Amino acid sequence: MAFSVIYSPVFLEHKPENYHPENPERLLRAVQALKNLGLWDPIEPQPVPEEELLRVHSKEYVELVRGRGGAFSYLDPDTYVSPGTWEAALTAFGASRLAVELTLERKGLYLALVRPPGHHAGKSGRAFNAPTLGFCIFNNATYAAKVAEELSGKVLVIDFDAHHGNGTQEILWDDPNAVHIDLHEHDIYPWSGYEHEVGGKGAEGTKINVPMPHYSGDDFIYAWNEVVLPVLAEFKPRLVVVSAGFDGFLGENLTTLRLSELFFAYAGSTLSRYPLAVIFEGGYSVGLEKGLPAFIKGYLSGEIREVPVSPSYEALRTVTRVREVIGQWWDI
C-alpha cells in the first residue's frame, strides 16, 4: 500500500509569541511519531499562487490575513497570525493539492502534514456563528475537496477531529457533489454540527453530522459502522479527503471524547479500500503520539477486524437520530 508524507519546515514558521496550544511543537510530535514507525521520507510541497485561496475564501478575508502578516497579531482571541503564517498557509494549500493529485495518480494514503490547521475557517472567516476561527487560517481540507471534485467529478470528506468542521460545512453547504461526514463531540466549540444540518437547497443530505456524546470512547466505532461505512459504500468516491484530527484521544485536554488507538486503527483499516488524501487538523499531545500512528498502521495493514462494541444509550440515541434524518437520502 502506497504511503507518503507531504511536509515542509515552513509549517513551523507559523508560531505564537507566547504559549498557545496550536504551536510548532505539535507538528514535531507528529513527525517523531512517523519516524518511530519508519515512515519518514517526506515530499516537499510548493506554495500555491494567492488566487487559489479564492476558490474557498472571499477576497476580503484573504486580504485581511495577508495584511496582518507583517507582524504578530491576533485575528480573534483564539487565532494568531505571525510573520511566517502567510507562506505556511500557501504551502499548506500546496500540500493539500499535491495529496489529492498523488492519491488519484498512485492510490494509497498521502498525508498532508500541515499547519496552520483549517477546518474551522469559513468563506469569510468565522463560520456558522462560531465565536472564533478556532486556531485556523485557511481551509486546507476544503481546498483539497475542491481539487478532488475538479479532477474526479465528486468527493467525500470525512472529518473525525473532535470539533465540528464548521468552515468545511459552510463552504461546501450548497455543493451536491461534495459529501461531508463529520463525527465530533456535541455541545463544544464551535457549537454547530447538529443532525438537522444537512446541506443547502439542492444539496440536502450531502452534509452528515454525527454529534457524539461526551466520553463516547469506542462508541465512535459503532457510529462509524452505522453511518460512515454505508454512505461510503453507496457514494463510491474515487478518493476520500480526511480531515484528520487526533484531539479526541484520551489524555488530550481540549475535549472529553476519550478515544483510543482502537478507534483510529479501525477507522484506518476500514478506509483501506479507498485512496485517501489526509489533511492534518487537531491533536496536541498524546493523540499525535498514539492516534496518528494507529490510523496510519490500520490503513496500511488493510486488515479489517470486527470490533465488538456495546454502545451507550446516549450513543445509540444519537446514531438513531442521525440515521432517521439522513435516511431520506441514503439507504442506511
MOJOPE-V925471 format. One record per helix or strand of 2 or more residues. SS is the DSSP state (alpha for helix, beta for strand). FROM is the first residue (numbers start at 1). LEN is the number of residues. If there is no record, write none. Layout:
<<SS,FROM,LEN> <SS,FROM,LEN>>
This chain:
<<beta,3,4> <alpha,9,5> <alpha,24,13> <alpha,50,6> <alpha,59,10> <beta,73,2> <beta,80,2> <alpha,85,22> <beta,109,4> <alpha,140,13> <beta,155,5> <alpha,166,7> <beta,178,8> <beta,207,6> <alpha,219,17> <beta,239,6> <alpha,261,10> <beta,275,6> <alpha,286,16> <alpha,313,14>>
